[in-house]
Amino acid sequence: MESSRSPHPQNIPPVKWRVIIRPNAETDLREAWMWYESQRAGLGDELLNEIGAAIHRLETDPERRPFYYRDFRRLLARRFPYKLFYRVEGDRVIVFRILHAKREHRQQI
């Protein structure tokens, strides 16, 4: 009888990439937070939670997304219309911008 064991042990945790947020991305996020908070108290915090979830996805599998422009990849937030533009460099994921989906991206990254 053949063993149904997987060639990959189940107890090995996935690799975590180190995510670095650049100052421009921090500014983008701060401005977005302020705008959403001005629309409804707490909405900016919901945006931060969504971007945090996107960053968590980058920690586990940043190479899953295809190249978008030059060496940049992008990840779309699920609930809010924002895109994270990043590069994978060694064991690091560097987020350069967090931009609204309707903005012209190529001139800003």
Residue frames relative to the residue before (quaternion, step in Angstrom):
aa qw qx qy qz dx dy dz
M 1.0000 0.0000 0.0000 0.0000 0.00 0.00 0.00
E 0.3941 -0.7341 0.5066 0.2218 3.59 -0.84 0.99
S 0.4686 -0.6601 0.5135 0.2846 3.51 -1.15 0.70
S 0.3110 -0.7506 0.5528 0.1853 3.56 -1.03 0.76
R 0.3350 0.7601 -0.4935 0.2580 3.56 1.21 0.44
S 0.4552 -0.6719 0.5239 0.2588 3.51 -1.09 0.81
P 0.5089 -0.6432 0.4643 0.3343 3.62 -1.07 0.60
H 0.6956 0.4062 -0.2562 0.5344 3.60 1.27 -0.27
P 0.4352 -0.7005 0.4933 0.2766 3.60 -0.65 1.04
Q 0.4873 -0.7017 0.4546 0.2519 3.55 -0.98 0.89
N 0.7116 0.4886 -0.2725 0.4249 3.58 1.08 -0.56
I 0.5039 0.6181 -0.4506 0.4012 3.62 1.18 0.22
P 0.3589 -0.7494 0.5091 0.2244 3.60 -0.62 1.08
P 0.5678 -0.5888 0.4334 0.3784 3.59 -1.13 0.53
V 0.5783 -0.5776 0.4466 0.3640 3.55 -1.21 0.53
K 0.2204 -0.7503 0.6083 0.1357 3.56 -1.02 0.83
W 0.2846 -0.7431 0.5850 0.1568 3.53 -0.82 1.03
R 0.4255 -0.6706 0.5390 0.2805 3.57 -1.16 0.57
V 0.1737 -0.7990 0.5718 0.0673 3.57 -0.61 1.18
I 0.1065 -0.7759 0.6214 0.0211 3.54 -0.90 1.04
I 0.2115 -0.7708 0.5925 0.1006 3.55 -0.86 1.03
R 0.3290 -0.7629 0.5285 0.1741 3.58 -0.61 1.15
P 0.6758 -0.5212 0.3338 0.4002 3.62 -1.16 0.50
N 0.6381 0.5210 -0.3477 0.4478 3.64 0.93 -0.74
A 0.6474 0.5045 -0.3186 0.4742 3.59 1.02 -0.76
E 0.6218 0.5288 -0.3380 0.4685 3.59 1.04 -0.73
T 0.6469 0.5068 -0.3099 0.4781 3.58 0.99 -0.84
D 0.6229 0.5379 -0.3379 0.4567 3.60 0.95 -0.86
L 0.6966 0.4821 -0.2729 0.4560 3.55 0.86 -0.99
R 0.6300 0.5301 -0.3309 0.4612 3.59 0.99 -0.79
E 0.6672 0.4959 -0.2994 0.4683 3.60 0.92 -0.90
A 0.6454 0.5043 -0.3177 0.4777 3.59 0.98 -0.81
W 0.6305 0.5340 -0.3316 0.4553 3.59 0.96 -0.86
M 0.6656 0.5049 -0.3082 0.4551 3.60 0.87 -0.94
W 0.6559 0.5091 -0.3237 0.4538 3.59 0.92 -0.84
Y 0.6874 0.4732 -0.2921 0.4671 3.60 0.84 -0.92
E 0.6286 0.5199 -0.3391 0.4686 3.60 1.03 -0.70
S 0.6461 0.5128 -0.3289 0.4598 3.61 1.04 -0.67
Q 0.6346 0.5224 -0.3265 0.4667 3.57 1.21 -0.45
R 0.7663 -0.1593 0.1353 0.6076 3.57 1.04 -0.84
A 0.5062 -0.6544 0.4715 0.3053 3.56 -0.85 0.98
G 0.7862 0.2950 -0.2438 0.4853 3.55 -0.86 1.00
L 0.5642 0.6166 -0.3910 0.3855 3.58 1.18 -0.42
G 0.6099 0.5482 -0.3454 0.4564 3.57 1.09 -0.65
D 0.6421 0.5138 -0.3190 0.4711 3.56 1.06 -0.75
E 0.6129 0.5324 -0.3439 0.4719 3.57 1.10 -0.66
L 0.6117 0.5293 -0.3397 0.4798 3.58 1.08 -0.71
L 0.6532 0.5132 -0.3201 0.4555 3.60 0.89 -0.89
N 0.6363 0.5198 -0.3280 0.4663 3.59 1.00 -0.77
E 0.6560 0.5087 -0.3073 0.4652 3.58 0.98 -0.82
I 0.6640 0.4764 -0.3081 0.4871 3.59 0.93 -0.84
G 0.6060 0.5481 -0.3482 0.4594 3.60 1.08 -0.66
A 0.6443 0.5036 -0.3171 0.4804 3.58 1.02 -0.78
A 0.6325 0.5184 -0.3314 0.4705 3.60 1.03 -0.74
I 0.6437 0.5098 -0.3209 0.4719 3.58 0.98 -0.81
H 0.6127 0.5363 -0.3488 0.4640 3.58 1.05 -0.69
R 0.6325 0.5175 -0.3337 0.4699 3.60 1.01 -0.74
L 0.6384 0.5153 -0.3266 0.4692 3.59 1.08 -0.68
E 0.6179 0.5574 -0.3447 0.4344 3.59 1.07 -0.65
T 0.7547 0.4069 -0.2078 0.4708 3.57 1.05 -0.67
D 0.8352 -0.0200 0.0514 0.5472 3.62 0.98 -0.68
P 0.0363 0.8563 -0.5148 0.0206 3.63 0.61 1.05
E 0.6654 0.5247 -0.3118 0.4297 3.59 1.10 -0.55
R 0.4499 0.7058 -0.4377 0.3284 3.57 1.27 -0.01
R 0.6906 0.4590 -0.2789 0.4844 3.58 1.06 -0.70
P 0.4736 -0.6815 0.4721 0.2974 3.60 -0.99 0.75
F 0.6197 -0.5042 0.4267 0.4239 3.55 -1.29 0.19
Y 0.2865 -0.7684 0.5563 0.1343 3.54 -1.03 0.89
Y 0.7775 -0.1339 0.1671 0.5913 3.56 0.76 -1.09
R 0.8010 -0.0247 -0.0679 0.5943 3.55 -0.67 1.14
D 0.7696 -0.2942 0.2232 0.5209 3.61 -0.69 -1.00
F 0.4934 0.6770 -0.4208 0.3480 3.59 1.25 0.19
R 0.1737 -0.7151 0.6667 0.1181 3.48 -1.24 0.67
R 0.1837 -0.7813 0.5793 0.1421 3.57 -1.21 0.22
L 0.1604 -0.7519 0.6346 0.0789 3.48 -1.23 0.67
L 0.2873 -0.7626 0.5576 0.1582 3.55 -0.79 1.01
A 0.4231 -0.6554 0.5609 0.2770 3.54 -1.00 0.87
R 0.5123 -0.6881 0.4273 0.2855 3.56 -1.04 0.70
R 0.7944 0.3363 -0.1725 0.4754 3.59 0.77 -0.96
F 0.7643 0.2888 -0.1554 0.5552 3.57 1.01 -0.77
P 0.5107 -0.6815 0.4307 0.2989 3.61 -1.07 0.68
Y 0.3981 0.7050 -0.4852 0.3301 3.56 0.59 1.19
K 0.1950 -0.7595 0.6133 0.0948 3.50 -1.22 0.69
L 0.2560 -0.7307 0.6146 0.1509 3.52 -1.07 0.84
F 0.1619 -0.7786 0.6027 0.0664 3.56 -0.78 1.07
Y 0.0869 0.8243 -0.5411 0.1419 3.53 -0.62 1.17
R 0.2407 -0.7167 0.6313 0.1726 3.49 -1.43 0.23
V 0.3100 -0.6965 0.6132 0.2068 3.52 -1.23 0.59
E 0.0491 0.7882 -0.6079 0.0828 3.56 -0.68 1.15
G 0.8103 -0.0866 0.0085 0.5795 3.56 -0.27 1.27
D 0.7735 -0.2715 0.2295 0.5247 3.58 -0.70 -1.10
R 0.6071 0.5613 -0.3398 0.4482 3.57 1.29 0.25
V 0.1941 -0.7078 0.6657 0.1349 3.48 -1.30 0.62
I 0.1046 -0.8137 0.5715 0.0208 3.57 -0.53 1.17
V 0.2080 -0.7705 0.5959 0.0894 3.56 -0.63 1.20
F 0.2133 -0.8180 0.5280 0.0809 3.56 -0.53 1.22
R 0.8038 -0.0052 0.0382 0.5937 3.59 0.98 -0.81
I 0.1311 -0.7152 0.6777 0.1096 3.52 -1.35 0.49
L 0.0523 0.8552 -0.5022 0.1168 3.55 -0.05 1.34
H 0.5692 -0.5703 0.4738 0.3552 3.51 -1.23 0.61
A 0.5898 -0.6310 0.3837 0.3267 3.56 -0.98 0.87
K 0.6917 0.4905 -0.2869 0.4458 3.62 1.08 -0.57
R 0.5596 0.6151 -0.3937 0.3918 3.61 1.21 -0.18
E 0.5216 -0.5919 0.5045 0.3508 3.55 -1.25 0.44
H 0.2585 -0.8365 0.4706 0.1094 3.55 -0.32 1.27
R 0.6681 0.5559 -0.3286 0.3695 3.57 0.77 -0.95
Q 0.6692 0.4776 -0.3120 0.4762 3.60 1.06 -0.57
Q 0.7280 0.4528 -0.2348 0.4582 3.61 1.17 -0.45
I 0.6922 0.4459 -0.3128 0.4735 3.60 1.16 -0.13
